[in-house]
Amino acid sequence: MTSEAERDERHRARMARQKAVVDAKIASAAVERGVVVVNTGNGKGKSTAGFGMVARALGHGMRVGVVQFIKGSSTTGEEAFFRRFPEVEYHVMGEGFTWETQDRARDTAAAQAAWAVAGGMLRNPGIALVLLDELNIALKLGYVAVDDVLAALRARPAAQHVVITGRGAPDALIDYADTVTDMHLVKHAFQAGIRAQQGVEL
């Protein structure tokens, strides 16, 4: 029978090997530059993760820009919270979900106006992190051209980080991004008839 001391020693040796691997990977990651993060997929949490990065950036004393595409018909907790910070430039540019507006021309105009604001942020070296919330939806629906977004990302200040959220991220954006997370839906309270809750969805 294996003694507790033997199990502890095996665990220590295994963790030492793992630490060596992790330390080597950290040592080899010598490039320092702005990264593009894409949160996509049908699961909940894409925007939530993006706003978590906004909070993290603020914790480091960074200036942040937020542009919300599509969303805009109701106030959210994150908007109410982050507008308290003078370091955050916050723009809600959508007119609500597309199934509510039912007006492609109006939605396109709103998305183009939002992209104009976003483009200004992507040219501003004073903004360390830019969150483009639900931009993927605007790209998927053709309201904003993928090529225009990629050109702006390539031309942005070298140290600037960009987070892009929304379902249906186009392949070209996924290929260009440095970090991509696909949120997979397992289950959602709405499927059980539970309405959106403040502090959870709102």
C-alpha positions in Angstrom: 0.0 0.0 0.0 1.3 3.5 -0.9 2.0 5.6 2.1 0.9 9.2 2.4 4.5 10.3 2.3 5.0 8.5 -1.0 2.0 10.1 -2.5 3.1 13.5 -1.4 6.6 13.0 -2.9 5.1 11.9 -6.2 2.9 14.9 -6.2 5.8 17.2 -5.5 7.9 15.7 -8.3 5.0 15.9 -10.7 4.4 19.6 -9.8 8.2 20.3 -10.1 8.1 18.9 -13.7 5.0 21.0 -14.5 6.6 24.1 -13.1 9.7 23.6 -15.3 7.5 23.3 -18.4 5.5 26.4 -17.5 8.6 28.4 -16.6 10.1 27.5 -19.9 7.0 28.7 -21.9 6.9 32.0 -19.9 10.6 32.5 -20.6 10.1 32.0 -24.3 7.2 34.5 -24.5 9.4 37.5 -25.0 7.2 39.6 -27.4 5.4 42.5 -25.9 2.7 44.2 -28.0 -1.0 44.8 -28.1 -3.2 41.8 -28.7 -6.5 41.2 -30.3 -8.9 39.1 -28.3 -12.1 37.7 -29.9 -14.9 36.2 -27.7 -17.5 34.5 -29.9 -19.9 31.5 -29.9 -23.5 30.9 -28.8 -22.8 30.7 -25.0 -23.3 33.4 -22.4 -20.3 35.4 -21.2 -18.7 37.0 -24.3 -19.4 40.6 -23.3 -19.0 39.7 -19.6 -15.5 38.5 -20.3 -14.8 41.7 -22.3 -15.9 43.9 -19.5 -13.8 41.9 -17.1 -10.8 42.9 -19.2 -12.0 46.5 -19.0 -12.0 46.2 -15.2 -8.5 44.6 -15.3 -7.1 47.4 -17.5 -8.5 50.1 -15.1 -6.8 48.3 -12.2 -3.5 48.9 -14.0 -4.3 52.6 -14.5 -5.0 52.3 -18.2 -7.4 54.3 -20.4 -10.2 52.3 -22.0 -12.6 52.9 -24.9 -15.9 51.0 -25.2 -18.2 51.0 -28.2 -21.3 48.9 -28.0 -22.7 47.8 -31.4 -26.3 46.5 -31.7 -27.1 46.9 -28.0 -28.7 50.1 -26.9 -32.3 49.9 -26.1 -31.9 49.5 -22.3 -29.3 50.4 -19.7 -27.1 47.7 -18.4 -25.2 47.3 -15.2 -21.9 47.5 -16.9 -22.7 50.8 -18.5 -24.0 52.2 -15.2 -20.8 51.1 -13.5 -18.1 51.9 -16.0 -19.5 55.4 -16.8 -18.4 56.3 -13.2 -14.8 56.2 -14.4 -13.3 59.2 -16.2 -10.7 56.8 -17.7 -13.4 55.1 -19.7 -14.7 56.6 -22.9 -18.1 54.8 -23.3 -20.4 54.8 -26.3 -23.6 52.9 -26.7 -24.3 53.1 -30.4 -26.8 50.4 -31.3 -30.6 50.8 -31.4 -31.4 47.4 -29.9 -31.4 43.9 -31.2 -32.1 43.5 -34.9 -35.3 41.5 -34.3 -36.6 44.4 -32.4 -35.6 47.2 -34.8 -36.6 45.3 -37.9 -35.0 48.0 -40.0 -31.8 47.0 -41.9 -31.1 50.5 -43.2 -31.4 52.0 -39.8 -29.3 49.3 -38.2 -26.6 49.7 -40.9 -26.4 53.4 -40.3 -26.1 52.9 -36.6 -23.4 50.3 -37.0 -21.5 52.6 -39.4 -21.7 55.5 -36.9 -20.4 53.2 -34.2 -17.6 52.0 -36.4 -16.6 55.7 -37.1 -16.3 56.2 -33.3 -14.4 52.9 -32.9 -12.0 53.8 -35.7 -11.1 57.0 -33.9 -10.3 54.9 -30.8 -8.2 52.5 -32.8 -6.1 55.5 -34.0 -5.6 56.9 -30.5 -2.4 55.8 -28.8 -3.7 57.2 -25.5 -6.3 54.4 -25.3 -4.7 51.3 -24.1 -7.6 48.9 -24.5 -10.6 49.1 -26.8 -13.7 46.9 -26.3 -15.9 46.6 -29.4 -18.9 44.9 -27.9 -21.1 42.9 -30.4 -19.0 44.0 -33.4 -19.1 40.4 -34.6 -22.9 40.7 -35.1 -22.4 43.8 -37.2 -19.8 42.0 -39.3 -21.9 38.9 -39.7 -24.8 40.9 -41.0 -22.7 43.0 -43.3 -23.3 46.3 -41.5 -19.5 46.8 -41.2 -16.9 45.5 -43.7 -14.5 42.9 -42.3 -11.7 44.3 -44.5 -12.2 47.7 -42.9 -11.9 46.3 -39.4 -8.8 44.2 -40.3 -7.2 47.3 -41.8 -7.9 49.4 -38.7 -6.6 46.6 -36.4 -3.4 46.3 -38.4 -2.8 50.1 -38.3 -3.6 50.6 -34.6 -0.9 51.7 -32.1 1.5 48.9 -31.4 0.7 48.6 -27.7 -3.1 48.9 -27.9 -5.2 45.9 -27.0 -8.6 45.2 -28.6 -11.4 43.0 -27.5 -14.2 42.1 -29.9 -17.3 40.2 -28.8 -20.4 38.7 -30.4 -21.6 35.6 -32.1 -20.5 34.6 -35.5 -17.0 36.0 -35.7 -15.9 35.9 -39.3 -13.1 33.5 -40.2 -10.8 36.3 -41.3 -11.0 38.0 -37.9 -10.5 34.7 -36.1 -7.4 34.1 -38.2 -6.0 37.5 -37.4 -6.7 37.6 -33.7 -4.2 36.6 -31.1 -6.6 35.0 -28.7 -10.0 33.5 -29.6 -12.5 31.9 -27.3 -15.6 30.2 -28.5 -18.3 30.2 -25.8 -20.2 26.9 -26.0 -23.8 26.9 -24.7 -24.6 24.0 -22.4 -27.8 25.4 -20.9 -29.3 28.8 -20.2 -31.9 29.9 -17.6 -33.9 31.6 -20.4 -34.6 28.2 -21.9 -36.4 27.4 -18.6 -38.5 30.5 -18.9 -36.5 32.6 -16.5 -36.3 36.2 -17.6 -33.1 38.2 -17.9 -31.9 39.2 -14.4 -30.1 42.3 -13.2 -26.6 41.5 -12.3 -26.6 38.4 -14.5 -27.7 39.4 -18.0 -28.5 43.1 -17.4 
